[in-house]
Amino acid sequence: MDGPELAGVAIVGMHRSGTSAVAGFLAKAGYFAGRDDDLLPPQEDNPKGYFEREDVNALNDELFASLGGSWDRPPARQLVADSAPSWVGKVEVLVERLLAEASGRPLVLKDPRVSLALPAWKAALGGRFCWLLVDRSPVDTALSLRKRDARPLSVALALWQLYLTELLDGLAGERVLVVHYEDFIEHPEQEGANLLGRLAEVLPERPTAKVDAQGAKGFVSGAMRHHATGLDSPFSTEALTCLQMSLGRWLAGLPAGWAELRPPGDLRRQPESALVAAAEYYDALGDRHGMETAYDTERHRALHFEQATELKDRHIANIESALEAAAARAERDEQRVSQLEAEVSRLESDNDALRKELRHLREDGLAAAGNLLAAARRGLSGRPGSPFL
């Protein structure tokens, strides 16, 4: 391949089409995809990893958002082309950072979003990367996307068509390395060795960079394939539109290895129907998300009201309980007061009786003393020499 010395390979293709398997193989074999903390972490749908840099994803998402789109709501081609010049500088800064981090190792750059943002990326890569296109059965790709994102098959197929159409238009006339996913995972050792050999034809040898297929042994296997729907199957015939079938057959007919892309004009045109299908579904999701958000907001408000009401009910119950306890204490105190008043009344009555009895006793004592004195006087008056004589 003529031109400046290449620094790595840029992998393009639709989401769920096998780009992670190819990128992961190259990374395990010695290519530099990024530091672990720079890469998207493995998920349930991709347990071995995506081998995509978060900063690359974020930059592409920012580009799409500025055009009112996203990875699953592709912007119109002309919008991307018109905005590309303002994004080239940002992409170049990011690419320079990747090259510096690689420290001489060949780079593997992979993000399916690049397929939609080719005008900016092609200008920024400046011929320093070769292109690797991963092809997979459109129906299998769409089924995998439907399983992951729960979107209708027709929408998943529309997205596949949009991604591949943009690739064919953006890379038309370019020499591209083609990998067919089904062959790659069915014969990983043979196809992996072929892949490394073909890349070695264009990437210069570097003494500090060791690339060896042994490092990737066992990473790719047939177990990665969960769908096997050929283009000739009745399901594909029913699911694919005529243009999608033509696109799928043209891609499947590309020879594995280096090929100069010369797609026919009808496969390069951005399909308006696919754009509409993706946009309508995206809008429906937005409406649904809006309704779900509104529902969640109202539900949280209702829950807050219920909690506040429950708290007030408990507070009122506590007050009522305290009032009942106070009333019970007051009733007990009233009973005690009545008891004390009765006791006081009884004691007062007993005191009056005792005073009366004491008064009688005093009167009786005085009478007895008078009688005793009278008796004494009578006794003494009869004695001789008595003073009473």
C-alpha positions in Angstrom: 0.0 0.0 0.0 1.5 3.3 -1.1 1.6 6.5 1.0 2.9 7.4 4.4 3.9 4.8 6.9 0.9 3.2 8.6 0.5 3.3 12.3 -2.5 0.9 12.7 -5.8 -0.4 11.6 -9.3 1.2 11.9 -12.1 -1.4 12.2 -15.5 -0.4 10.9 -18.8 -2.1 10.6 -22.2 -2.2 12.2 -22.7 -2.8 16.0 -23.1 -6.5 16.8 -21.4 -7.5 13.5 -18.2 -9.0 15.0 -16.0 -5.9 15.2 -15.3 -6.6 18.9 -14.1 -10.2 18.1 -11.7 -8.9 15.4 -10.5 -6.0 17.6 -10.1 -8.3 20.6 -8.1 -10.8 18.6 -5.7 -8.1 17.4 -5.3 -6.6 20.9 -4.5 -10.1 22.3 -2.1 -10.7 19.5 -0.1 -7.5 20.4 -1.9 -4.5 18.9 -2.6 -1.6 21.2 -6.2 -0.8 21.7 -5.8 1.3 24.9 -5.1 1.0 28.6 -7.7 -1.0 30.5 -9.1 2.0 32.2 -9.5 3.8 28.8 -11.6 1.0 27.4 -15.3 0.2 27.7 -15.7 -2.4 30.4 -17.1 -5.9 29.4 -20.8 -6.3 29.7 -23.2 -9.2 29.7 -23.8 -8.8 26.0 -20.0 -8.7 25.3 -18.3 -10.5 28.2 -14.9 -10.6 26.6 -14.9 -6.8 26.1 -15.6 -4.3 23.3 -12.0 -3.0 22.8 -13.4 0.5 22.3 -12.0 3.6 23.9 -14.5 5.6 25.9 -13.0 8.9 24.6 -13.5 7.8 21.0 -17.1 6.9 21.8 -17.7 10.1 23.6 -16.3 12.2 20.7 -18.5 10.5 18.2 -21.5 10.8 20.4 -20.8 14.5 20.8 -20.6 14.9 17.0 -24.0 13.1 16.5 -25.7 15.1 19.3 -24.6 18.4 17.8 -26.5 17.3 14.6 -29.6 16.2 16.6 -28.8 12.5 16.2 -27.1 9.5 17.9 -25.6 6.2 17.1 -29.0 4.7 16.7 -30.5 7.7 15.0 -28.0 8.5 12.3 -27.9 12.1 11.0 -28.4 12.8 7.4 -25.2 12.3 5.4 -25.1 15.9 4.2 -25.2 17.2 7.8 -22.2 15.0 8.7 -20.3 16.1 5.7 -21.0 19.8 6.3 -19.9 19.6 10.0 -16.9 17.4 9.4 -14.3 20.2 8.9 -15.1 21.6 12.4 -14.5 18.2 14.0 -11.3 17.1 12.2 -9.1 19.1 14.6 -10.7 17.3 17.7 -10.3 13.9 16.1 -6.6 14.7 15.2 -5.9 15.6 18.8 -7.4 12.3 20.0 -5.5 10.3 17.3 -2.2 11.9 18.3 -2.9 10.9 21.9 -3.5 7.3 20.9 -0.3 7.2 18.9 1.7 8.6 21.8 0.2 6.0 24.2 0.9 3.1 21.8 4.6 3.8 22.2 5.5 2.2 18.8 3.0 -0.7 19.0 0.6 -0.9 16.0 -2.8 0.6 16.9 -6.2 -1.0 16.6 -8.9 1.7 16.5 -12.4 0.4 16.8 -15.8 2.1 17.2 -18.7 1.3 14.9 -19.8 4.9 15.2 -16.8 5.8 13.0 -18.8 4.3 10.2 -21.3 7.2 10.4 -18.6 9.8 11.0 -16.2 8.9 8.2 -15.9 12.4 6.7 -14.2 13.6 10.0 -12.2 10.5 10.7 -10.8 9.9 7.2 -9.4 13.5 7.1 -8.0 13.1 10.6 -6.4 9.8 10.2 -4.5 11.2 7.2 -3.6 7.9 5.6 -1.9 6.6 8.7 -4.4 3.8 9.3 -5.7 1.1 7.0 -9.4 0.2 7.0 -10.8 -3.1 8.0 -14.4 -3.8 7.2 -16.2 -6.6 9.2 -19.1 -8.2 7.3 -21.8 -10.3 9.0 -25.2 -11.6 7.9 -27.6 -8.6 8.2 -30.3 -10.7 9.8 -27.9 -12.2 12.4 -26.6 -8.7 13.2 -30.1 -7.4 13.6 -31.2 -10.4 15.7 -28.2 -9.7 18.0 -29.1 -6.0 18.2 -32.7 -6.9 18.9 -31.7 -9.2 21.7 -29.4 -6.6 23.3 -31.6 -3.5 22.9 -35.1 -5.0 22.5 -35.8 -3.0 19.4 -37.9 -4.3 16.4 -36.1 -6.4 13.8 -37.1 -4.0 11.1 -35.5 -1.0 12.9 -32.3 -3.1 13.6 -32.1 -3.9 9.9 -32.6 -0.3 9.0 -29.7 0.7 11.2 -27.5 -2.0 9.6 -28.4 -0.7 6.2 -27.6 2.9 7.2 -24.2 2.0 8.7 -23.1 -0.1 5.7 -24.4 2.4 3.2 -22.3 5.1 4.8 -19.3 2.8 4.8 -19.5 1.9 1.2 -20.0 5.6 0.2 -17.2 6.9 2.5 -14.7 4.2 1.5 -15.6 3.9 -2.2 -12.4 3.6 -4.1 -10.3 2.7 -1.0 -8.3 -0.5 -0.5 -10.0 -2.2 2.4 -9.2 -5.4 4.3 -12.4 -7.4 4.4 -13.2 -10.0 7.2 -16.3 -12.1 7.1 -17.4 -12.7 10.6 -18.8 -16.2 10.1 -15.5 -17.5 8.6 -13.4 -15.8 11.2 -15.1 -17.4 14.2 -15.5 -20.8 12.6 -11.8 -21.1 11.7 -10.1 -18.7 14.2 -6.6 -20.0 14.0 -6.4 -20.1 10.2 -8.3 -16.8 9.7 -6.5 -15.1 12.5 -3.1 -16.0 11.0 -4.4 -14.8 7.6 -5.5 -11.5 9.2 -2.1 -10.9 10.9 -0.3 -11.8 7.7 -2.3 -9.4 5.6 -1.9 -6.5 8.0 1.9 -7.3 8.1 1.9 -6.5 4.4 1.2 -2.9 5.0 2.2 -2.2 8.6 6.0 -1.8 9.1 7.8 -4.2 11.4 8.9 -2.6 14.7 11.5 -4.2 16.9 9.7 -3.0 20.0 6.3 -4.3 18.9 5.8 -8.1 19.2 2.7 -9.3 17.3 2.0 -13.0 17.7 -1.2 -15.0 17.0 -0.3 -17.2 20.0 -1.3 -14.4 22.3 -4.8 -14.5 21.0 -5.2 -18.3 21.0 -8.6 -19.3 22.3 -10.0 -15.7 22.3 -12.2 -16.4 19.2 -14.3 -19.5 18.9 -17.5 -20.7 17.2 -19.3 -20.4 20.6 -19.5 -16.6 19.9 -22.0 -17.2 17.2 -25.5 -17.3 18.5 -27.4 -16.9 15.2 -26.8 -18.5 11.9 -29.2 -17.1 9.3 -27.9 -17.1 5.7 -29.1 -14.8 3.1 -30.8 -17.7 1.3 -32.9 -18.7 4.3 -36.6 -18.1 4.1 -36.4 -15.9 7.2 -33.9 -13.6 5.4 -36.1 -13.5 2.3 -39.1 -12.4 4.4 -37.2 -10.0 6.7 -35.0 -8.1 4.2 -36.1 -5.5 1.7 -35.0 -5.8 -1.8 -32.3 -3.2 -1.4 -31.1 -4.7 1.9 -30.9 -8.1 0.3 -28.8 -6.6 -2.6 -26.5 -4.9 -0.1 -26.1 -8.0 1.9 -25.3 -10.1 -1.2 -22.8 -7.6 -2.5 -20.9 -7.5 0.8 -21.0 -11.3 1.1 -19.5 -11.5 -2.4 -16.4 -9.5 -1.4 -13.3 -11.8 -1.2 -11.7 -12.1 2.2 -8.6 -10.0 2.3 -7.6 -6.8 0.5 -10.2 -5.4 -1.9 -10.8 -2.1 -3.6 -14.4 -1.1 -2.9 -16.4 -0.3 -6.0 -20.0 -0.5 -4.8 -22.8 0.3 -7.3 -24.5 3.6 -7.0 -27.8 2.3 -5.6 -25.9 0.8 -2.6 -24.1 4.0 -1.8 -27.2 6.2 -1.6 -28.4 6.9 2.0 -31.8 5.1 2.2 -34.5 7.6 3.2 -36.8 4.9 4.4 -34.2 3.5 6.8 -33.5 7.0 8.1 -37.3 7.5 8.7 -37.6 4.1 10.4 -34.7 4.8 12.8 -35.9 8.3 13.5 -39.5 7.3 14.1 -38.5 4.5 16.5 -36.1 6.9 18.3 -38.9 9.5 18.6 -41.2 6.8 19.9 -38.6 5.8 22.5 -38.3 9.5 23.4 -42.1 9.8 23.9 -42.1 6.6 25.9 -39.2 7.8 27.9 -40.9 11.1 28.5 -44.1 9.3 29.6 -42.1 7.0 31.9 -40.2 9.9 33.3 -43.5 11.8 34.0 -45.0 8.7 35.5 -41.9 8.1 37.7 -42.1 11.8 38.8 -45.7 11.5 39.7 -45.2 8.2 41.4 -42.4 9.7 43.5 -44.6 12.6 44.4 -47.4 10.3 45.4 -45.0 8.2 47.4 -43.7 11.3 49.1 -47.2 12.3 49.9 -48.0 8.9 51.3 -44.9 8.9 53.4 -45.7 12.4 54.7 -49.3 11.4 55.4 -48.1 8.3 57.2 -45.7 10.3 59.2 -48.4 12.8 60.2 -50.8 9.9 61.0 -48.2 8.4 63.3 -47.7 11.8 64.9 -51.4 12.3 65.5 -51.6 8.7 66.9 -48.7 9.5 69.2 -50.5 12.7 70.4 -53.8 10.9 70.9 -52.0 8.2 72.8 -50.3 10.8 75.0 -53.7 12.5 75.5 -55.3 9.2 76.5 -52.5 8.5 78.9 -52.9 12.0 80.4 -56.6 11.5 80.7 -56.1 8.2 82.4 -53.6 9.8 84.8 -56.1 12.6 85.4 -58.9 10.1 86.1 -56.6 8.2 88.4 -55.6 11.5 90.1 -59.3 12.5 90.4 -60.0 9.1 92.0 -57.1 9.6 94.3 -58.3 13.1 95.2 -61.7 11.7 95.9 -60.2 9.1 98.0 -58.0 11.6 99.8 -61.0 13.9 100.3 -63.0 11.0 101.8 -60.0 10.2 104.0 -59.8 13.8 105.1 -63.5 13.9 105.8 -63.3 10.6 107.7 -60.3 11.9 109.7 -62.0 15.2 110.4 -65.1 13.2 111.6 -62.9 11.0 113.7 -61.1 14.2 115.0 -64.4 15.8 116.0 -65.5 12.6 117.7 -62.2 12.4 119.6 -62.4 16.0 120.6 -66.0 15.5 121.8 -64.9 12.4 123.7 -61.9 14.3 125.1 -64.2 17.1 126.2 -66.5 14.6 128.0 -63.5 13.1 129.6 -62.3 16.5 130.8 -65.8 17.2 132.1 -66.0 13.8 133.8 -62.5 14.4 135.2 -63.5 17.8 136.6 -66.7 16.3 138.1 -64.7 13.4 139.7 -62.2 15.9 141.1 -65.1 18.0 142.5 -66.7 14.9 144.1 -63.3 13.8 145.5 -62.7 17.2 147.0 -66.2 17.3 148.5 -65.7 13.8 150.0 -62.4 14.9 151.4 -64.0 17.9 153.0 -66.7 15.8 154.6 -64.2 13.4 156.0 -61.9 15.9 157.5 -64.7 18.0 159.0 -65.5 15.2 161.6 -62.0 15.0 163.1 -60.9 16.9 166.2 -58.7 19.8 165.5 -59.9 19.9 162.0 -59.7 23.4 160.4 -63.1 22.7 159.0 -64.7 22.6 162.5 
